[in-house]
Amino acid sequence: MIILIIILFLIILLIMGIKITFEYNKTGSEFEGCLKILILRKIKIYSTEFPSKDVTTDDGEKKEKDRNIKNIIELAKPCFKDILNYLKTILNSIRINKIQNHFIIGMDSFADTGKYIGIIWGVLSIINPIDRNLKISAEPSFNGSRLDGRGTNEIEIRIIKLIVPTVRLILNKDIRLLIRGVLDER
């Protein structure tokens, strides 16, 4: 009986999927955010908060990371089409519940601020009508260089739509070599 309940729970989990919620607020150099991963739309399985932290790296680490990325790109070249097909499958399994973001953008020059905010408004006028749950806005700031924002993002991922493509992807020899190469570079 317990095994039957576990199997039933797993089937419901696969059908309903997982919900990912990310809320953030960036003002100046301060960044605050919260990431939550929920199953069955209510049960929290992972949650983390992002306080403002200053992270510095030295040049030696940066050169080593660049070399590692070049090796990974060389391994990824033969399986680029397979990865693109898998990314399309992931996009088809995602449902947008709510994406509401507001950005405040400013540059040192008033003319540059106006030019870039015009381009951004043009792009947003194309992106926003794609889905009724998508609301992205931007406003100019003429008080110097600035990039601030706040937002609430909720998406659902249907796991059942990803099972067969994931197995198909992992069975590909080039993908396995890529995964091995990424693990070795760590």
N, C-alpha and C positions, 0 to 999 in steps of 0.2 A: 504494500500500500504506500509506503514512504517513497519507494522508487518511482511509482506512478505519479505521485505528487511532485517530485523533483523534475521528472520528464515534462509534466504539464506546465510547471513554472518556467522551464527552459524554453518551451515552445511559445508561451505567452511573451517571454522576454525577447525572443527572436522576432516575433511578429510586431510587437509594440516598439521595439528598438530602445535607443538611449536618447536622452535629452541633455544637451550641453548648453549651459547658460554662462555668459561672460558679461559682467558689468564693470565699467571702468570710468574713471574721472582723472584727466591729466590737466593740471594747471601749473604752468611754469615748469620747474624741474621736479615737481611732486607728481607721483603716479600712484593711484590707489585703484585696486581692482579686486574682483572676486570671480573665481572660476568654479563652477559646480557641474558635476556629472551625475545625472539622475537616471534611475531605471524605473520602469512603470510610471513615469512622469511625476512621481512623488518621492521615491526612496532615494536619498542622497548616498552615493557610494564613494564620491570623492569631492573634496572641497578644499580650496586653497585661496589665500588672500595675498595680494601683491602690494606690500608697502614700498615706499620709495627707497631705492638702494643705489649707491654709486659703485659701479663695477669698472675696474681698470684692468687692462691686460698689457703685458709688455710686448715688444716687437718680436722677440724670439718665439713666443707662442703663436703670434700672428703668421710668421713665415712658415712654421710647421703646419698650421691649419691650412694655409694656402696649398702646400704640397699635398696634404691629405685629400683636399677637395679635388685637386687635379687627378689624383689616382682614382677617386670614386667616379669622376666624370668619364674617365676612360673606360671603366667597367660598365657604366650605364649606357654608353653609346649603342652597343648591339641590341639592347632591350628597350630602346626609347619608345618605339611604337606600342609595345606591350604596356609600358608604364602609362602612356597617354590614354590608351583604351581603359585601363583600370581607373584612372582619374575621372574619366567620363562616367564610368559606372558608379563611382563614389558620388559624383555630382547628381546623378539620377536617383540615388538613394537618400539624398538629403532633402528635408522639408523645412522651409523657413517658417518659424512661428512668429518671430519678431526680430527685426534688425532696425534699430533706431540709433543713429549716430549724428552728432553735431560737432563740427570742427570749426575752430577759429584760426584763420591763417593770416599771417602778416609777414612782410619782408621789410628790408631796410629802405627800399625805394617805394614810393607811392605808386609809381607806374608799374613796377613789377608786381606789386600786390594786386592791382586792378587787372593786369593781364592774366595772371595765373588764376585769380578767383573767377574770372570770366570763363576760362577754359574748364575749370572745375564745375561751374554751374552748368555748362554745356554738357559735360559728361554725365552729371547727376540727372539732368533732364531726360537722358536716355536710360539710365539705370533705374531710377525710381519707379517708372511705370511697369517694369518687368513683373513685379509681384506687389500685391496690395499690402503685404506686411513689411515692405522695405521702405524705410524713410531715412534718407541720408541727406544732411544739409550742411552748408558751409557758409561762414560769414567772414568778411574781411576785417582785419585789424590794422589800422594805420598808425599804430604806436610802436613801431619797430618790429624786429624779427620775432616771430611767435608761431608756435604750432601747439594748440591746445585742443582738447576734445573731451566729450563724454558720450556714453552710449550704453545701451542694453541690447544684447544679442542672444537670441534663443533659437537653436536649431534642433531638429530631431533626425537621427540617423537610423534607417531601417536596416538592421543587421541581416535579416533574411535575404535581402537583395544582394548582399556582398559575399555570401558563403561560396557560391559556385565560382564567381570571378576570382576570388582570393585563392581558392584551391587551384584553379587553372593557372594563375600567375605564379604560384609557388612551384608548380610542376615544371615550369620553364627552366631549363638549365642555365641560361644567361642570368636570370633573376636570382637563382641560388648563388651563382658566382658573385653577383653584386652584393647580396646580403652578407656573404662570407667576407668580402672585401671591406664592407662597412664595419663589420664586427672586428676585423683585424686592425683597422685604422684606429679604433678606440683605444 
